[in-house]
């Protein structure tokens, strides 16, 4: 199985107080390494402040690591210039926790979803771009009739479908999903998770799935990394980690999750 995305000993240090005043130093990510294989779902779990969302932004090169490197198919992404990063962006896309905040409220859906095509497929004519947007919205469970609406005219679940469509429109090989269902109610969560599974089966896209919800992770992922205070404290196949957790923090997380959870397909 080919390796798509790799983190090698990445760390991220944040310092408050600015340049002229010595502030507090925090190591949000501390020596994290992992690999993402083609077509798989790797979950990264932990409580708020564990560093999992910072890892997601390092993978996207929205942040530069303080130490270590990120590789895409063996190429060091952390050494790419802004010009080199631009064409790289269509290979790996991100879906954010709050779809409303990540959508421009003044842009119609056709323009928001089609924005990536203007950058990565500039040869397309406007009519061709609209056709691709319509097809992608339908793939994500929305009618093409919604294209001329604005974000505020949709529910949270519908906006997340729009966010997924916007990420998928450029045919990425990897999606980084940062808490994509945590702001949604349980029934809508199930719809979005099932949509993600269906899309993965159809396209072979790989997922890095960031979450604090172990029930969601158990349903969506094959492998999991457990993060605590910036470090990976446990990693392995889902069945292994869930049934034989080795680290006390993982054991506490599992003990705190709901005992029974419905099938996401139910």
ZALUMRO-981840 format. One record per residue: residue number from 1; residue in three letters; x, y, z of N, C-alpha, C in turn. Coordinates in Angstrom, 2 decimals. Layout:
<atoms>
ATOM    nr   rest        nX        nY        nZ       caX       caY       caZ        cX        cY        cZ
ATOM   NUM    ALA         X         Y         Z         X         Y         Z         X         Y         Z
...
</atoms>
This chain:
<atoms>
ATOM    nr   rest        nX        nY        nZ       caX       caY       caZ        cX        cY        cZ
ATOM     1    UNK      0.85     -1.19      0.00      0.00      0.00      0.00      0.89      1.25      0.00
ATOM     2    UNK      0.63      2.18     -0.89      1.51      3.34     -1.04      1.23      4.38      0.04
ATOM     3    UNK      2.31      5.03      0.46      2.21      6.09      1.47      1.91      7.41      0.77
ATOM     4    UNK      0.82      8.06      1.18      0.44      9.34      0.59      1.05     10.52      1.36
ATOM     5    UNK      0.82     10.50      2.66      1.19     11.63      3.51      1.98     11.10      4.70
ATOM     6    UNK      3.02     11.83      5.08      3.85     11.36      6.18      4.31     12.54      7.03
ATOM     7    UNK      4.25     12.36      8.33      4.82     13.32      9.27      6.02     12.67      9.93
ATOM     8    UNK      7.14     13.38      9.94      8.37     12.86     10.56      8.81     13.79     11.68
ATOM     9    UNK      8.56     13.37     12.91      9.05     14.06     14.10      8.68     15.55     14.09
ATOM    10    UNK      7.42     15.84     13.77      7.01     17.24     13.71      6.67     17.78     15.11
ATOM    11    UNK      7.08     19.02     15.34      6.76     19.74     16.56      6.33     21.15     16.18
ATOM    12    UNK      5.50     21.75     17.04      5.09     23.13     16.82      5.09     23.86     18.14
ATOM    13    UNK      5.87     24.95     18.19      5.99     25.77     19.38      5.32     27.11     19.13
ATOM    14    UNK      4.44     27.51     20.05      3.82     28.83     20.00      4.36     29.66     21.16
ATOM    15    UNK      4.58     30.94     20.88      5.07     31.84     21.92      4.17     33.06     21.98
ATOM    16    UNK      3.64     33.35     23.15      2.81     34.54     23.34      3.67     35.72     23.76
ATOM    17    UNK      3.12     36.92     23.61      3.83     38.11     24.10      4.52     38.89     23.02
ATOM    18    UNK      4.61     38.35     21.79      5.20     39.11     20.69      6.71     39.05     20.67
ATOM    19    UNK      7.29     39.80     19.72      8.74     39.75     19.48      9.51     40.49     20.57
ATOM    20    UNK      8.99     41.64     20.99      9.74     42.49     21.90      9.57     42.11     23.37
ATOM    21    UNK      8.62     41.27     23.66      8.37     40.89     25.04      8.39     39.37     25.16
ATOM    22    UNK      9.20     38.87     26.03      9.31     37.43     26.21      8.00     36.89     26.79
ATOM    23    UNK      7.37     35.96     26.07      6.10     35.41     26.51      6.23     33.94     26.88
ATOM    24    UNK      5.10     33.36     27.14      5.06     31.95     27.51      5.21     31.07     26.27
ATOM    25    UNK      6.02     30.04     26.37      6.25     29.12     25.26      5.41     27.86     25.49
ATOM    26    UNK      4.70     27.46     24.46      3.90     26.24     24.55      4.23     25.33     23.37
ATOM    27    UNK      4.53     24.09     23.67      4.79     23.10     22.63      3.48     22.39     22.34
ATOM    28    UNK      2.75     22.88     21.34      1.43     22.35     21.04      1.50     20.96     20.42
ATOM    29    UNK      2.55     20.70     19.64      2.79     19.38     19.05      4.24     19.01     19.35
ATOM    30    UNK      4.44     17.80     19.83      5.75     17.41     20.33      6.20     16.07     19.74
ATOM    31    UNK      7.02     16.14     18.70      7.67     14.95     18.12      6.66     13.91     17.66
ATOM    32    UNK      5.76     14.32     16.76      4.71     13.44     16.24      5.12     12.89     14.88
ATOM    33    UNK      4.98     11.57     14.72      5.27     10.91     13.45      4.13      9.94     13.10
ATOM    34    UNK      3.78      9.88     11.83      2.79      8.90     11.35      2.81      8.88      9.83
ATOM    35    UNK      2.15      7.87      9.27      1.99      7.74      7.83      0.51      7.53      7.50
ATOM    36    UNK      0.08      8.08      6.37     -1.27      7.86      5.86     -1.15      7.12      4.54
ATOM    37    UNK     -1.78      5.95      4.46     -1.74      5.15      3.24     -2.88      5.52      2.29
ATOM    38    UNK     -2.72      5.19      1.04     -3.74      5.48      0.02     -5.05      4.80      0.39
ATOM    39    UNK     -6.14      5.55      0.34     -7.47      4.99      0.50     -7.90      4.66      1.91
ATOM    40    UNK     -7.07      4.94      2.92     -7.44      4.59      4.29     -7.92      5.81      5.07
ATOM    41    UNK     -8.49      5.55      6.24     -8.86      6.61      7.16     -8.07      6.46      8.44
ATOM    42    UNK     -7.26      7.47      8.73     -6.48      7.53      9.97     -7.12      8.57     10.87
ATOM    43    UNK     -7.53      8.17     12.05     -8.13      9.09     13.02     -7.06      9.59     13.99
ATOM    44    UNK     -7.19     10.86     14.36     -6.36     11.45     15.41     -7.32     11.95     16.48
ATOM    45    UNK     -7.22     11.38     17.68     -8.18     11.70     18.74     -7.47     12.28     19.96
ATOM    46    UNK     -8.26     13.02     20.73     -7.76     13.60     21.96     -8.70     14.70     22.41
ATOM    47    UNK     -8.55     15.11     23.64     -9.38     16.18     24.17     -8.94     17.52     23.62
ATOM    48    UNK     -9.74     18.55     23.88     -9.39     19.91     23.48     -8.03     20.29     24.07
ATOM    49    UNK     -7.16     20.84     23.22     -5.82     21.21     23.66     -4.78     20.12     23.54
ATOM    50    UNK     -5.17     18.97     23.00     -4.22     17.86     22.87     -3.23     18.06     21.72
ATOM    51    UNK     -3.55     18.98     20.79     -2.65     19.24     19.66     -3.13     18.65     18.35
ATOM    52    UNK     -4.28     17.98     18.35     -4.72     17.28     17.14     -5.06     18.24     16.00
ATOM    53    UNK     -5.69     19.37     16.29     -6.04     20.33     15.23     -4.79     21.04     14.71
ATOM    54    UNK     -3.81     21.24     15.57     -2.54     21.81     15.11     -1.85     20.86     14.15
ATOM    55    UNK     -1.92     19.57     14.42     -1.37     18.58     13.49     -2.06     18.69     12.13
ATOM    56    UNK     -3.38     18.85     12.13     -4.12     18.99     10.87     -3.61     20.18     10.08
ATOM    57    UNK     -3.37     21.29     10.73     -2.90     22.49     10.03     -1.46     22.35      9.57
ATOM    58    UNK     -0.66     21.60     10.29      0.70     21.31      9.84      0.68     20.44      8.58
ATOM    59    UNK     -0.25     19.47      8.53     -0.38     18.62      7.36     -0.75     19.44      6.12
ATOM    60    UNK     -1.56     20.47      6.33     -2.02     21.31      5.23     -1.02     22.41      4.86
ATOM    61    UNK      0.02     22.55      5.65      0.98     23.66      5.53      0.31     25.01      5.76
ATOM    62    UNK     -0.78     25.00      6.53     -1.35     26.25      7.01     -0.48     26.80      8.14
ATOM    63    UNK      0.25     25.90      8.77      1.28     26.24      9.74      2.57     25.55      9.32
ATOM    64    UNK      3.70     26.17      9.62      4.99     25.54      9.39      5.47     24.91     10.69
ATOM    65    UNK      5.98     23.70     10.63      6.47     23.06     11.87      7.70     23.75     12.41
ATOM    66    UNK      7.84     23.78     13.73      9.05     24.30     14.35     10.21     23.32     14.18
ATOM    67    UNK      9.87     22.04     14.16     10.84     20.97     13.93     10.18     19.88     13.11
ATOM    68    UNK     11.00     19.08     12.43     10.48     17.95     11.67     10.02     18.35     10.28
ATOM    69    UNK      9.42     17.39      9.57      9.01     17.65      8.20      7.77     16.85      7.83
ATOM    70    UNK      7.04     17.39      6.85      5.86     16.74      6.28      6.18     16.37      4.85
ATOM    71    UNK      5.84     15.14      4.46      6.13     14.67      3.11      4.85     14.28      2.40
ATOM    72    UNK      4.81     14.59      1.10      3.71     14.16      0.23      4.30     13.23     -0.83
ATOM    73    UNK      3.98     11.95     -0.76      4.52     10.95     -1.67      6.04     11.04     -1.76
ATOM    74    UNK      6.65     11.23     -0.60      8.11     11.27     -0.52      8.73     12.63     -0.73
ATOM    75    UNK      7.96     13.62     -1.18      8.48     14.96     -1.40      8.26     15.81     -0.15
ATOM    76    UNK      9.29     16.53      0.26      9.21     17.31      1.50      8.40     18.58      1.26
ATOM    77    UNK      7.19     18.59      1.80      6.28     19.74      1.62      6.75     20.94      2.40
ATOM    78    UNK      7.36     20.70      3.56      7.77     21.80      4.43      8.90     22.63      3.83
ATOM    79    UNK      9.51     22.17      2.75     10.56     22.95      2.09     10.06     23.63      0.82
ATOM    80    UNK      8.76     23.49      0.52      8.22     24.09     -0.69      8.03     25.59     -0.54
ATOM    81    UNK      8.30     26.32     -1.59      8.02     27.76     -1.62      6.53     27.97     -1.85
ATOM    82    UNK      6.01     29.19     -1.61      4.60     29.46     -1.90      4.21     29.13     -3.34
ATOM    83    UNK      5.10     29.37     -4.27      4.80     29.05     -5.67      4.69     27.55     -5.88
ATOM    84    UNK      5.56     26.78     -5.24      5.50     25.32     -5.35      4.29     24.75     -4.64
ATOM    85    UNK      3.86     25.40     -3.55      2.72     24.91     -2.79      1.40     25.04     -3.57
ATOM    86    UNK      1.29     26.05     -4.39      0.02     26.33     -5.07     -0.51     25.13     -5.85
ATOM    87    UNK      0.28     24.53     -6.76     -0.24     23.34     -7.46     -0.38     22.12     -6.55
ATOM    88    UNK      0.38     22.08     -5.46      0.29     20.96     -4.52     -1.05     20.94     -3.79
ATOM    89    UNK     -1.68     22.11     -3.64     -2.87     22.23     -2.81     -4.02     21.34     -3.27
ATOM    90    UNK     -4.12     21.07     -4.58     -5.28     20.30     -5.03     -5.17     18.82     -4.63
ATOM    91    UNK     -3.96     18.37     -4.25     -3.80     16.97     -3.83     -4.39     16.72     -2.45
ATOM    92    UNK     -4.35     17.73     -1.59     -4.79     17.57     -0.21     -5.65     18.77      0.17
ATOM    93    UNK     -6.89     18.50      0.57     -7.86     19.53      0.91     -8.35     19.34      2.34
ATOM    94    UNK     -9.00     20.38      2.86     -9.42     20.35      4.26    -10.90     20.66      4.40
ATOM    95    UNK    -11.56     19.96      5.32    -12.94     20.25      5.71    -12.91     20.67      7.17
ATOM    96    UNK    -13.50     21.83      7.46    -13.39     22.43      8.79    -14.58     22.08      9.68
ATOM    97    UNK    -14.38     22.30     10.98    -15.41     22.00     11.97    -16.66     22.85     11.77
ATOM    98    UNK    -16.47     24.14     11.53    -17.60     25.06     11.39    -17.77     25.43      9.93
ATOM    99    UNK    -18.70     24.78      9.22    -18.84     25.06      7.79    -19.30     26.48      7.50
ATOM   100    UNK    -20.07     27.08      8.42    -20.54     28.45      8.19    -19.38     29.44      8.21
ATOM   101    UNK    -18.47     29.26      9.18    -17.32     30.15      9.28    -16.36     29.98      8.11
ATOM   102    UNK    -16.33     28.81      7.52    -15.38     28.55      6.43    -15.94     28.91      5.05
ATOM   103    UNK    -17.23     29.29      4.99    -17.84     29.72      3.74    -18.00     31.23      3.74
ATOM   104    UNK    -17.67     31.85      2.63    -17.85     33.30      2.50    -19.34     33.62      2.45
ATOM   105    UNK    -19.88     34.37      3.43    -21.33     34.62      3.45    -21.83     35.43      2.27
ATOM   106    UNK    -20.93     36.09      1.56    -21.34     36.93      0.44    -21.23     36.22     -0.91
ATOM   107    UNK    -20.74     34.99     -0.88    -20.58     34.24     -2.13    -21.69     33.21     -2.28
ATOM   108    UNK    -22.24     33.13     -3.48    -23.21     32.08     -3.76    -22.50     30.72     -3.73
ATOM   109    UNK    -23.27     29.69     -3.52    -22.71     28.35     -3.39    -21.96     27.93     -4.66
ATOM   110    UNK    -22.48     28.29     -5.82    -21.82     27.93     -7.07    -20.40     28.49     -7.12
ATOM   111    UNK    -20.22     29.69     -6.55    -18.90     30.32     -6.57    -18.00     29.76     -5.48
ATOM   112    UNK    -18.56     29.48     -4.29    -17.76     28.92     -3.21    -17.23     27.54     -3.57
ATOM   113    UNK    -18.13     26.69     -4.06    -17.72     25.32     -4.40    -16.80     25.32     -5.62
ATOM   114    UNK    -17.05     26.22     -6.55    -16.27     26.24     -7.79    -14.97     27.01     -7.70
ATOM   115    UNK    -14.68     27.61     -6.54    -13.49     28.45     -6.41    -12.21     27.68     -6.69
ATOM   116    UNK    -12.13     26.43     -6.21    -10.93     25.64     -6.45    -10.70     25.36     -7.92
ATOM   117    UNK    -11.78     25.22     -8.68    -11.63     24.98    -10.12    -11.05     26.19    -10.84
ATOM   118    UNK    -11.39     27.39    -10.37    -10.83     28.59    -10.99     -9.31     28.64    -10.81
ATOM   119    UNK     -8.85     28.08     -9.68     -7.41     28.10     -9.40     -6.70     26.93    -10.08
ATOM   120    UNK     -7.26     25.72     -9.95     -6.56     24.51    -10.38     -6.99     24.00    -11.76
ATOM   121    UNK     -8.08     24.51    -12.29     -8.52     24.13    -13.64     -8.98     25.38    -14.40
ATOM   122    UNK     -8.08     26.35    -14.59     -8.46     27.62    -15.20     -8.90     27.49    -16.66
ATOM   123    UNK     -8.63     26.34    -17.27     -9.02     26.14    -18.67    -10.52     25.91    -18.83
ATOM   124    UNK    -11.22     25.62    -17.73    -12.65     25.36    -17.81    -13.42     26.65    -18.08
ATOM   125    UNK    -14.41     26.56    -18.95    -15.30     27.68    -19.20    -16.33     27.77    -18.06
ATOM   126    UNK    -16.94     28.94    -17.85    -17.90     29.09    -16.75    -19.01     28.04    -16.76
ATOM   127    UNK    -19.53     27.71    -17.93    -20.60     26.72    -18.02    -20.09     25.34    -17.60
ATOM   128    UNK    -18.86     25.01    -17.98    -18.28     23.72    -17.58    -18.06     23.67    -16.07
ATOM   129    UNK    -17.62     24.80    -15.51    -17.41     24.87    -14.08    -18.73     24.69    -13.33
ATOM   130    UNK    -19.78     25.33    -13.81    -21.09     25.18    -13.17    -21.57     23.73    -13.23
ATOM   131    UNK    -21.33     23.07    -14.36    -21.75     21.67    -14.50    -21.02     20.79    -13.49
ATOM   132    UNK    -19.73     21.05    -13.29    -18.96     20.26    -12.33    -19.45     20.52    -10.90
ATOM   133    UNK    -19.76     21.78    -10.61    -20.28     22.12     -9.28    -21.62     21.41     -9.05
ATOM   134    UNK    -22.50     21.45    -10.04    -23.80     20.79     -9.91    -23.64     19.30     -9.66
ATOM   135    UNK    -22.74     18.67    -10.39    -22.52     17.22    -10.24    -21.96     16.90     -8.86
ATOM   136    UNK    -21.03     17.75     -8.37    -20.43     17.48     -7.06    -21.43     17.69     -5.93
ATOM   137    UNK    -22.27     18.70     -6.05    -23.31     18.91     -5.04    -24.25     17.71     -4.98
ATOM   138    UNK    -24.60     17.17     -6.14    -25.48     16.00     -6.16    -24.79     14.78     -5.56
ATOM   139    UNK    -23.48     14.65     -5.81    -22.71     13.57     -5.19    -22.76     13.68     -3.66
ATOM   140    UNK    -22.79     14.91     -3.17    -22.80     15.15     -1.73    -24.21     15.28     -1.16
ATOM   141    UNK    -25.21     14.89     -1.95    -26.57     14.81     -1.44    -27.37     16.09     -1.50
ATOM   142    UNK    -26.96     17.04     -2.34    -27.68     18.30     -2.50    -28.11     18.48     -3.95
ATOM   143    UNK    -29.27     19.06     -4.15    -29.76     19.32     -5.50    -28.97     20.45     -6.14
ATOM   144    UNK    -28.78     20.36     -7.43    -28.11     21.43     -8.17    -28.89     22.74     -8.09
ATOM   145    UNK    -30.16     22.68     -7.70    -30.99     23.88     -7.60    -30.51     24.84     -6.53
ATOM   146    UNK    -29.66     24.37     -5.60    -29.22     25.22     -4.49    -28.06     26.12     -4.87
ATOM   147    UNK    -27.54     26.02     -6.05    -26.28     26.69     -6.41    -26.32     28.20     -6.26
ATOM   148    UNK    -27.47     28.80     -6.47    -27.55     30.26     -6.44    -27.90     30.81     -5.06
ATOM   149    UNK    -27.97     29.95     -4.07    -28.27     30.40     -2.71    -26.99     30.80     -1.98
ATOM   150    UNK    -27.19     31.37     -0.78    -26.09     31.81      0.07    -26.00     30.89      1.31
ATOM   151    UNK    -24.83     30.86      1.98    -24.65     29.94      3.11    -25.70     30.04      4.21
ATOM   152    UNK    -26.19     31.25      4.50    -27.13     31.40      5.61    -28.49     30.73      5.33
ATOM   153    UNK    -28.71     30.33      4.09    -29.98     29.72      3.72    -29.99     28.20      3.92
ATOM   154    UNK    -28.94     27.66      4.56    -28.82     26.22      4.73    -28.70     25.84      6.20
ATOM   155    UNK    -29.06     24.60      6.51    -28.85     24.06      7.85    -27.38     23.71      8.03
ATOM   156    UNK    -27.01     23.38      9.29    -25.63     23.01      9.56    -25.17     21.79      8.78
ATOM   157    UNK    -26.03     20.78      8.69    -25.68     19.58      7.94    -25.52     19.86      6.46
ATOM   158    UNK    -26.39     20.70      5.92    -26.29     21.06      4.50    -25.03     21.86      4.23
ATOM   159    UNK    -24.68     22.76      5.14    -23.45     23.54      4.95    -22.22     22.64      5.00
ATOM   160    UNK    -22.26     21.60      5.86    -21.11     20.69      5.89    -21.01     19.91      4.58
ATOM   161    UNK    -22.15     19.54      4.00    -22.13     18.89      2.68    -21.52     19.82      1.63
ATOM   162    UNK    -21.84     21.10      1.73    -21.26     22.08      0.81    -19.75     22.17      1.01
ATOM   163    UNK    -19.32     22.17      2.28    -17.89     22.20      2.56    -17.16     20.98      2.02
ATOM   164    UNK    -17.78     19.83      2.11    -17.20     18.60      1.56    -17.14     18.68      0.03
ATOM   165    UNK    -18.22     19.19     -0.57    -18.24     19.34     -2.04    -17.13     20.28     -2.49
ATOM   166    UNK    -16.95     21.37     -1.76    -15.90     22.34     -2.12    -14.52     21.71     -2.04
ATOM   167    UNK    -14.29     20.85     -1.05    -12.99     20.19     -0.93    -12.78     19.15     -2.02
ATOM   168    UNK    -13.85     18.45     -2.39    -13.73     17.34     -3.35    -13.70     17.80     -4.80
ATOM   169    UNK    -14.11     19.03     -5.07    -14.29     19.48     -6.45    -12.99     19.43     -7.26
ATOM   170    UNK    -11.85     19.52     -6.58    -10.56     19.50     -7.29     -9.95     18.09     -7.30
ATOM   171    UNK    -10.74     17.08     -6.94    -10.32     15.68     -6.96     -9.06     15.43     -6.14
ATOM   172    UNK     -9.08     15.77     -4.85     -7.91     15.52     -4.00     -7.72     14.03     -3.74
ATOM   173    UNK     -6.52     13.68     -3.36     -6.23     12.30     -2.97     -6.31     12.11     -1.45
ATOM   174    UNK     -6.29     13.23     -0.72     -6.39     13.20      0.74     -7.31     14.33      1.20
ATOM   175    UNK     -8.19     14.01      2.14     -8.97     15.03      2.84     -8.56     15.03      4.31
ATOM   176    UNK     -8.26     16.20      4.83     -8.04     16.38      6.27     -9.34     16.95      6.83
ATOM   177    UNK     -9.98     16.19      7.72    -11.29     16.56      8.26    -11.12     16.90      9.74
ATOM   178    UNK    -11.26     18.18     10.07    -11.03     18.63     11.44    -12.35     18.76     12.18
ATOM   179    UNK    -12.68     17.76     12.99    -13.94     17.71     13.75    -15.14     18.02     12.84
ATOM   180    UNK    -15.31     17.29     11.73    -16.32     17.68     10.73    -17.77     17.46     11.17
ATOM   181    UNK    -18.00     16.68     12.24    -19.38     16.42     12.65    -19.66     16.85     14.09
ATOM   182    UNK    -18.69     17.44     14.77    -18.86     17.72     16.19    -19.92     18.79     16.46
ATOM   183    UNK    -20.18     19.67     15.49    -21.16     20.74     15.68    -22.57     20.32     15.24
ATOM   184    UNK    -22.74     19.07     14.83    -24.01     18.60     14.28    -24.70     17.66     15.27
ATOM   185    UNK    -26.04     17.59     15.17    -26.74     16.65     16.04    -26.52     15.22     15.55
ATOM   186    UNK    -26.88     14.25     16.38    -26.49     12.86     16.13    -27.01     12.33     14.81
ATOM   187    UNK    -28.26     12.61     14.46    -28.82     12.08     13.21    -28.11     12.67     12.00
ATOM   188    UNK    -27.75     13.95     12.07    -27.04     14.59     10.95    -25.60     14.09     10.90
ATOM   189    UNK    -25.00     13.86     12.07    -23.66     13.26     12.10    -23.64     11.96     11.30
ATOM   190    UNK    -24.63     11.11     11.54    -24.69      9.82     10.86    -24.76     10.01      9.35
ATOM   191    UNK    -25.55     10.97      8.90    -25.69     11.23      7.46    -24.34     11.64      6.85
ATOM   192    UNK    -23.62     12.54      7.53    -22.34     13.02      7.01    -21.29     11.92      7.02
ATOM   193    UNK    -21.25     11.12      8.09    -20.29     10.03      8.15    -20.55      8.99      7.07
ATOM   194    UNK    -21.81      8.68      6.84    -22.15      7.72      5.79    -21.79      8.28      4.41
ATOM   195    UNK    -22.01      9.59      4.24    -21.61     10.24      2.99    -20.11     10.11      2.77
ATOM   196    UNK    -19.32     10.36      3.82    -17.86     10.26      3.70    -17.44      8.84      3.35
ATOM   197    UNK    -18.07      7.84      3.96    -17.75      6.45      3.63    -18.09      6.14      2.17
ATOM   198    UNK    -19.24      6.59      1.72    -19.64      6.34      0.33    -18.68      6.99     -0.65
ATOM   199    UNK    -18.29      8.23     -0.36    -17.36      8.94     -1.25    -16.01      8.23     -1.29
ATOM   200    UNK    -15.56      7.75     -0.14    -14.29      7.04     -0.11    -14.34      5.76     -0.95
ATOM   201    UNK    -15.45      5.04     -0.87    -15.60      3.83     -1.66    -15.62      4.14     -3.15
ATOM   202    UNK    -16.21      5.27     -3.52    -16.33      5.64     -4.93    -15.04      6.19     -5.51
ATOM   203    UNK    -14.29      6.95     -4.71    -13.14      7.68     -5.25    -11.78      7.17     -4.77
ATOM   204    UNK    -11.75      6.45     -3.64    -10.48      6.01     -3.09     -9.72      7.08     -2.33
ATOM   205    UNK    -10.35      8.22     -2.04     -9.70      9.29     -1.28     -9.36      8.81      0.12
ATOM   206    UNK     -8.22      9.25      0.64     -7.81      8.92      2.00     -8.20     10.07      2.93
ATOM   207    UNK     -8.47      9.73      4.20     -8.89     10.72      5.18     -7.94     10.75      6.37
ATOM   208    UNK     -7.62     11.97      6.83     -7.11     12.19      8.18     -8.27     12.78      8.95
ATOM   209    UNK     -8.81     12.03      9.91    -10.06     12.39     10.58     -9.75     12.80     12.02
ATOM   210    UNK     -9.89     14.10     12.29     -9.62     14.64     13.62    -10.91     14.64     14.43
ATOM   211    UNK    -10.87     14.09     15.64    -12.09     14.03     16.44    -11.77     13.81     17.91
ATOM   212    UNK    -12.73     14.19     18.77    -12.65     13.84     20.19    -13.65     12.74     20.52
ATOM   213    UNK    -14.47     12.35     19.55    -15.58     11.41     19.77    -15.15     10.00     19.35
ATOM   214    UNK    -14.94      9.14     20.32    -14.43      7.81     20.02    -15.45      6.92     19.32
ATOM   215    UNK    -16.74      7.16     19.53    -17.75      6.39     18.83    -17.70      6.68     17.33
ATOM   216    UNK    -17.52      7.95     16.99    -17.39      8.35     15.59    -16.13      7.74     14.99
ATOM   217    UNK    -15.04      7.82     15.72    -13.75      7.30     15.24    -13.83      5.80     14.98
ATOM   218    UNK    -14.48      5.09     15.88    -14.58      3.64     15.73    -15.34      3.28     14.46
ATOM   219    UNK    -16.31      4.10     14.09    -17.12      3.82     12.90    -16.39      4.16     11.60
ATOM   220    UNK    -15.62      5.24     11.61    -15.11      5.79     10.35    -13.69      5.33     10.00
ATOM   221    UNK    -12.87      4.97     11.02    -11.43      4.82     10.78    -10.94      3.38     10.87
ATOM   222    UNK     -9.78      3.14     10.23     -9.09      1.85     10.35     -7.98      1.91     11.41
ATOM   223    UNK     -7.30      3.05     11.48     -6.22      3.21     12.45     -6.45      4.49     13.25
ATOM   224    UNK     -5.83      4.55     14.42     -6.03      5.72     15.28     -4.73      6.10     15.98
ATOM   225    UNK     -4.52      7.41     16.13     -3.48      7.96     16.98     -4.18      8.67     18.14
ATOM   226    UNK     -3.73      8.42     19.35     -4.28      9.08     20.53     -3.26     10.12     20.99
ATOM   227    UNK     -3.71     11.39     21.07     -2.81     12.48     21.46     -3.17     13.01     22.84
ATOM   228    UNK     -2.12     13.35     23.60     -2.27     13.94     24.93     -1.13     14.92     25.14
ATOM   229    UNK     -1.49     16.18     25.40     -0.51     17.24     25.64      0.55     17.30     24.54
ATOM   230    UNK      0.08     17.22     23.29      0.97     17.40     22.15      1.69     16.16     21.68
ATOM   231    UNK      1.61     15.08     22.44      2.32     13.85     22.08      1.36     12.75     21.67
ATOM   232    UNK      1.83     11.84     20.81      1.09     10.61     20.51      1.42      9.61     21.61
ATOM   233    UNK      0.40      9.25     22.40      0.64      8.32     23.51      0.25      6.89     23.17
ATOM   234    UNK     -0.51      6.72     22.08     -0.88      5.37     21.65     -1.27      5.41     20.19
ATOM   235    UNK     -0.97      4.34     19.46     -1.31      4.26     18.04     -1.51      2.80     17.66
ATOM   236    UNK     -2.42      2.58     16.71     -2.62      1.21     16.25     -3.92      1.05     15.51
ATOM   237    UNK     -4.21     -0.19     15.16     -5.49     -0.50     14.52     -6.63     -0.22     15.50
ATOM   238    UNK     -7.77      0.16     14.94     -8.92      0.52     15.78     -9.27     -0.60     16.77
ATOM   239    UNK     -9.40     -1.82     16.27     -9.80     -2.93     17.14     -8.79     -3.13     18.27
ATOM   240    UNK     -7.51     -3.04     17.95     -6.47     -3.22     18.95     -6.54     -2.16     20.04
ATOM   241    UNK     -6.62     -0.91     19.63     -6.62      0.19     20.61     -7.88      0.19     21.44
ATOM   242    UNK     -9.02     -0.11     20.82    -10.28     -0.07     21.55    -10.43     -1.25     22.53
ATOM   243    UNK     -9.91     -2.41     22.15    -10.11     -3.58     22.99     -8.96     -3.83     23.97
ATOM   244    UNK     -7.77     -3.33     23.63     -6.62     -3.52     24.53     -5.82     -2.23     24.65
ATOM   245    UNK     -6.43     -1.17     25.15     -5.70      0.10     25.30     -4.56     -0.05     26.30
ATOM   246    UNK     -3.40      0.50     25.95     -2.22      0.33     26.78     -1.94      1.55     27.66
ATOM   247    UNK     -2.26      2.74     27.15     -1.91      3.96     27.89     -3.07      4.37     28.81
ATOM   248    UNK     -2.78      4.83     30.03     -3.85      5.23     30.95     -4.78      6.30     30.38
ATOM   249    UNK     -4.23      7.21     29.57     -5.07      8.26     28.98     -6.08      7.65     28.01
ATOM   250    UNK     -5.63      6.72     27.18     -6.55      6.03     26.27     -7.61      5.27     27.05
ATOM   251    UNK     -7.21      4.63     28.10     -8.17      3.90     28.94     -9.21      4.84     29.52
ATOM   252    UNK     -8.80      6.04     29.95     -9.73      7.02     30.49    -10.70      7.51     29.43
ATOM   253    UNK    -10.18      7.77     28.21    -11.05      8.20     27.11    -12.12      7.15     26.80
ATOM   254    UNK    -11.70      5.91     26.75    -12.63      4.84     26.44    -13.65      4.64     27.56
ATOM   255    UNK    -13.21      4.81     28.79    -14.13      4.65     29.92    -15.17      5.75     29.95
ATOM   256    UNK    -14.82      6.93     29.40    -15.73      8.08     29.44    -16.72      8.10     28.28
ATOM   257    UNK    -16.48      7.28     27.25    -17.38      7.32     26.09    -18.69      6.59     26.43
ATOM   258    UNK    -19.78      6.91     25.70    -21.04      6.20     25.92    -20.86      4.71     25.72
ATOM   259    UNK    -21.46      3.91     26.56    -21.32      2.45     26.48    -21.94      1.90     25.21
ATOM   260    UNK    -23.11      2.41     24.86    -23.81      1.93     23.67    -23.93      3.07     22.68
ATOM   261    UNK    -23.70      2.78     21.43    -23.91      3.79     20.40    -24.55      3.10     19.20
ATOM   262    UNK    -25.54      3.74     18.57    -26.24      3.13     17.46    -25.36      3.02     16.22
ATOM   263    UNK    -25.68      2.07     15.37    -24.99      1.97     14.08    -25.25      3.24     13.30
ATOM   264    UNK    -24.18      3.78     12.70    -24.33      5.01     11.96    -25.24      4.85     10.74
ATOM   265    UNK    -25.40      3.60     10.29    -26.26      3.36      9.13    -27.72      3.22      9.53
ATOM   266    UNK    -27.98      3.08     10.80    -29.36      2.86     11.26    -30.20      4.10     11.06
</atoms>
